[in-house]
Amino acid sequence: MKDLYSWMHERVSRPDERGEYSSGVWQDQVRTHALLWCRDARERVLEVGCGEGLFLAQLKKECPHLEVWGIDTSSDRIDQARGRIPGAGVHLSVGNAEKLSFGDDFFDAALCINVVFNMPSFDVVRNAVTQMRRVVKKGGSVIFDFRNAANPLLAVKYGLAPWYDRTVRDLPLRTYYLRDMERMLQGIGLEIIQTRRIGTMPVFGASVIMIRAQKI
């Protein structure tokens, strides 16, 4: 079953991302929409949980004038990202989403994509988003996505995931409701300006919800 899933996952991933830890259909769609939301950044963009650098490589290619910054808890993935995104204006390091080592009001945008469902709790998510808000400028964007608890099929998918996907065996695979995210953002001074639903199915709704919020 695991070998079949790995084969199918590789077939539906982008050709240039096959075999990568962060590849996948939903993951790619999230990165595509995040790129659109970052195109109006003028100077600096931070990705929290940048992994092997798939998003930042695309962003730097499309917007070479930007300085891109990325942190991840894995030094191995940071090394992968460094190999994928050569050149000037690229800053990659090991870091903690709950304790960002950047000054206030430093970035035009901060994003955390394809990561929230792997965070251990809602408190960790709130702390990370609060930190992202702190480091973006007033009017800047905080972008993230989450797996939608209102879609019951995700409970089945993630309940069975350890049996077919080796990469998620030790991950929490958490889902959240949009209403809880809305309350959290309002409480920390972020205003939602755009949402995007991904993997939408009749009756069950979206599998992934993306949010672009603005620092007010």
Backbone hydrogen bonds, N-H to C=O, Kabsch-Sander energy under -0.5 kcal/mol:
donor,donor_aa,acceptor,acceptor_aa,energy
5,Y,1,M,-2.5
6,S,2,K,-2.5
7,W,3,D,-2.2
8,M,4,L,-2.5
9,H,5,Y,-3.1
10,E,6,S,-2.1
11,R,7,W,-1.9
12,V,8,M,-1.8
13,S,9,H,-0.8
17,E,14,R,-2.2
18,R,14,R,-0.7
18,R,15,P,-0.7
20,E,17,E,-2.1
23,S,20,E,-1.4
28,D,24,G,-2.3
29,Q,25,V,-2.2
30,V,26,W,-2.6
31,R,27,Q,-2.3
32,T,28,D,-2.3
33,H,29,Q,-2.2
34,A,30,V,-2.3
35,L,31,R,-2.1
36,L,32,T,-1.4
37,W,33,H,-1.8
38,C,34,A,-1.1
38,C,35,L,-0.7
39,R,35,L,-0.7
39,R,36,L,-0.6
41,A,38,C,-1.8
45,V,67,E,-2.1
46,L,109,A,-2.3
47,E,69,W,-2.7
48,V,46,L,-0.5
48,V,111,L,-3.3
49,G,47,E,-0.6
49,G,71,I,-2.0
50,C,47,E,-0.5
50,C,71,I,-2.4
53,G,50,C,-2.2
57,A,53,G,-2.1
58,Q,54,L,-1.4
59,L,55,F,-2.7
60,K,56,L,-2.7
61,K,57,A,-1.6
62,E,58,Q,-2.3
63,C,59,L,-2.8
66,L,63,C,-2.0
67,E,43,E,-3.2
68,V,66,L,-0.5
68,V,89,G,-2.8
69,W,45,V,-2.8
70,G,91,H,-2.6
71,I,47,E,-2.1
72,D,93,S,-1.2
75,S,73,T,-0.6
78,I,74,S,-1.7
79,D,75,S,-2.1
80,Q,76,D,-1.9
81,A,77,R,-2.6
82,R,78,I,-2.3
83,G,79,D,-1.7
84,R,80,Q,-1.4
85,I,81,A,-2.1
91,H,68,V,-2.5
93,S,70,G,-2.1
95,G,72,D,-1.6
99,K,96,N,-1.4
105,D,134,R,-2.2
105,D,136,V,-0.5
106,F,103,G,-0.6
106,F,135,V,-2.0
107,F,135,V,-2.8
108,D,44,R,-2.5
109,A,44,R,-1.1
110,A,141,S,-2.3
111,L,46,L,-2.6
112,C,143,I,-2.4
118,N,115,V,-2.6
119,M,116,V,-1.6
125,V,121,S,-1.7
126,R,122,F,-2.8
127,N,123,D,-2.5
128,A,124,V,-2.4
129,V,125,V,-2.7
130,T,126,R,-2.5
131,Q,127,N,-2.0
132,M,128,A,-2.3
133,R,129,V,-2.5
134,R,130,T,-2.0
135,V,131,Q,-1.8
136,V,132,M,-0.9
136,V,133,R,-0.7
137,K,107,F,-2.7
139,G,215,K,-2.1
140,G,137,K,-2.6
141,S,108,D,-1.8
142,V,213,A,-2.6
143,I,110,A,-2.4
144,F,211,I,-2.0
145,D,112,C,-1.0
146,F,209,I,-1.9
148,N,207,S,-2.5
149,A,147,R,-0.6
149,A,176,Y,-2.7
151,N,148,N,-1.6
154,L,151,N,-1.5
155,A,151,N,-0.5
155,A,152,P,-0.6
156,V,152,P,-1.0
157,K,153,L,-2.7
158,Y,154,L,-3.1
159,G,155,A,-1.6
160,L,156,V,-1.8
161,A,157,K,-1.0
163,W,160,L,-2.2
164,Y,160,L,-0.7
164,Y,161,A,-1.4
165,D,161,A,-2.8
166,R,164,Y,-0.5
168,V,165,D,-1.3
169,R,166,R,-1.0
171,L,168,V,-1.8
174,R,117,F,-2.5
176,Y,147,R,-2.7
180,D,177,Y,-0.5
181,M,177,Y,-1.6
182,E,178,L,-2.7
183,R,179,R,-2.0
184,M,180,D,-2.1
185,L,181,M,-2.6
186,Q,182,E,-2.2
187,G,183,R,-2.1
188,I,184,M,-1.0
188,I,185,L,-0.6
189,G,186,Q,-0.9
190,L,185,L,-2.5
191,E,214,Q,-2.4
192,I,190,L,-0.5
193,I,212,R,-3.0
194,Q,212,R,-1.7
196,R,210,M,-1.9
198,I,208,V,-2.9
201,M,205,G,-1.5
204,F,202,P,-2.2
205,G,201,M,-2.6
207,S,198,I,-1.9
208,V,198,I,-2.4
209,I,146,F,-2.5
210,M,196,R,-3.4
211,I,144,F,-3.0
212,R,194,Q,-2.7
213,A,142,V,-2.9
213,A,211,I,-0.5
214,Q,191,E,-2.8
215,K,140,G,-2.2
216,I,189,G,-1.6
